[in-house]
Every structure is written in structure tokens, then in C-alpha cells.
């Protein structure tokens, strides 16, 4: 990633992190899978998980577009349409 000039790396959290059910649901773990106590988890929760400000930013980005031939900025346009028709030349969803 650093060769491309990107200063951060996206990684998946460990499978034990933030479990609501299953074997690890009663314990707390960091995104790296290290066991942490409840106080540390609660203190770092806003760093590790989306907080209300993050959710508000995502909500602001997700503006629906209902105009034929247009597509929302947060959706990648399809490479081709149904039955090889032009990708945005027909209605996918009728509102």
C-alpha cells in the first residue's frame, strides 16, 4: 500500500471481535483478537466501531437518485445492463 502512496491499510477485524452470539459473545476482544476487559472495550468502542458521527457522514453520502439514466454516487455503475442493453438506459426499479 505504501508503494501506491496510501498511508493506511484496510484490514478485517479478528473473528472474535464484537461478537453478539456464539462462543465469543460473552467475552471482549480487540480488533486484533486480543482479550480485553469491559472497561477497555467501552473506552475504545468509538475508535473501533462506527460512532454516531460516522453514521451521520455515511447517511449524508447516501443520497438516493431516482432519475432515469442516472445512478447514485455511492453505487458503482453496472458494466452492462440486463440482456446486454446499455447499463443505464432503462428502469431497474420503479418507485
C-alpha positions in Angstrom: 0.0 0.0 0.0 2.8 2.4 0.8 4.2 2.0 -2.8 1.0 3.5 -4.1 1.2 6.4 -1.7 -1.6 5.2 0.5 -0.8 5.9 4.2 -3.3 3.5 5.7 -4.3 -0.1 5.2 -7.8 -1.6 5.5 -7.9 -4.9 7.3 -10.7 -7.2 8.6 -11.0 -7.5 12.4 -10.4 -10.8 14.1 -13.3 -13.2 14.2 -13.6 -12.8 17.9 -14.1 -9.0 17.8 -17.5 -7.6 18.6 -19.4 -10.8 18.7 -23.1 -10.7 19.8 -23.6 -14.5 19.6 -21.6 -17.7 19.6 -18.6 -18.9 21.6 -17.0 -15.4 21.9 -20.2 -13.4 22.7 -19.6 -13.3 26.5 -16.0 -12.0 26.2 -14.5 -8.8 24.9 -11.7 -8.7 22.3 -9.8 -6.0 20.4 -10.0 -5.9 16.6 -6.6 -7.8 16.6 -8.2 -10.6 18.7 -6.6 -9.8 22.0 -8.6 -10.3 25.1 -9.6 -7.0 26.8 -11.7 -6.2 29.8 -15.1 -4.4 29.6 -13.7 -1.0 30.6 -11.0 -1.0 27.8 -13.6 -2.2 25.3 -16.0 0.5 26.2 -13.2 3.2 26.2 -12.1 2.2 22.7 -15.5 1.4 21.3 -15.8 4.7 19.4 -12.4 4.1 17.8 -13.1 0.5 16.8 -16.7 0.7 15.7 -18.7 3.3 13.8 -19.8 6.1 16.1 -22.8 8.4 15.6 -20.7 10.9 13.6 -19.5 8.1 11.3 -23.1 7.0 10.7 -24.2 10.6 10.1 -21.5 11.0 7.5 -22.5 7.8 5.7 -26.1 8.8 5.8 -25.2 12.2 4.2 -23.4 10.4 1.4 -26.2 8.0 0.6 -28.5 10.4 -1.3 -31.0 8.4 -3.5 -31.1 9.1 -7.2 -34.4 8.3 -8.9 -33.8 9.9 -12.3 -33.7 7.5 -15.3 -30.2 7.3 -16.7 -28.6 8.5 -13.5 -27.0 6.5 -10.7 -26.2 7.4 -7.1 -22.6 8.4 -6.4 -22.2 5.7 -3.8 -23.1 2.8 -6.2 -20.7 1.6 -8.9 -22.4 1.6 -12.3 -23.0 -1.8 -13.9 -20.7 -2.8 -16.7 -23.7 -3.7 -18.8 -27.4 -3.8 -18.4 -29.9 -6.6 -18.4 -29.9 -8.6 -21.6 -26.8 -6.7 -22.7 -28.7 -3.5 -23.0 -26.9 -0.2 -22.2 -26.4 -0.1 -18.5 -28.5 2.9 -17.6 -31.0 3.1 -20.5 -33.9 1.5 -18.7 -35.6 1.5 -15.3 -34.1 -1.0 -12.8 -36.6 -0.1 -10.1 -39.9 1.6 -10.4 -40.5 4.0 -7.5 
